[in-house]
Amino acid sequence: MDRVFRLDIKIIFIIFAILDLFCIAMGMGVPIFCILFGFPIGWLFLMIFISPFLQLLTTIFTSYLTLLKWLKNNKTAR
């Protein structure tokens, strides 16, 4: 532990500045930490909530269009 306290303050400050700039750059450029930690949570949310909802909307929209087409064909057949 004495070795740590005997290091030159300039070297410690340079190491701190480089590490700080590296961490800030990783967070500001491409948010690697957000992507890595948020990808499984985001993916699960997408697969559990958003995807079934979009499938439901697609099914309702398709059935509505089918019903409109069927009604239009029946109206003209009479």
N, C-alpha and C positions, 0 to 999 in steps of 0.2 A: 504494500500500500504506500510505502514511503516513496517508491519509484514514481508513482502517479503524481505525487505532490512536488517532486523535484523536476518535472518537465517544464520546459520553457512555455510561458504564457502565450507567446506568439504562435508557437506550433499548435497549441491547443485551440487557439482562436481560428487558425487557418483550417484545421480539421473540422471544427464546428461549422465554419462558414461553408466549406465544400459540402458537408453532409446536409446542411440546411438548404442550400441551393439545389442539391440533388432531389431532396424530398419535395420541395416546392415545385420544381420543374416536373416531377412525376405527377403531381396533383393538378397542375395547370395545363400542361400540354395534352397528354392523353391520360385521363384519370384511371390509371391502371388499378389502383386500389378499389375505386368505385365499381369498375367493371368486374374485377375478380370477386369481390364480395357481393355485389348486387346481381350478378348474372344468374346464380341458382335461385335466389329469391324472386327476381324478375321473371325468370323462365317458368318457375312454378306458378306464379300469379297469372302469367299468360296462358299456361296450359289448363289451369283449374277454373279460372273465371272468364277471361276474355275470349278464348277460343270457343268454348261451348256457347257463349252468348252470340258470337258471330255466326256460328252454325245454326242456332235457333233463328236468328234474323234472316239468314239465307233461306232456310226452310219455309218460313212464313212468307217471305217475298215471292219465292217460287210457287208456292201453293196459291197465293193471291193472283199471280199472273196466269196460272193454269185455270183457275176458276173464272177469271175475266175472259180468257180465250174460249172456254167451254160455253159460257153464257152467250158470248157473241155468236158462236157457231149455232147454238140452239135457237137464238132469236132469228137468225137469217134462214134457218131450215123450215120454219113455219110458214 
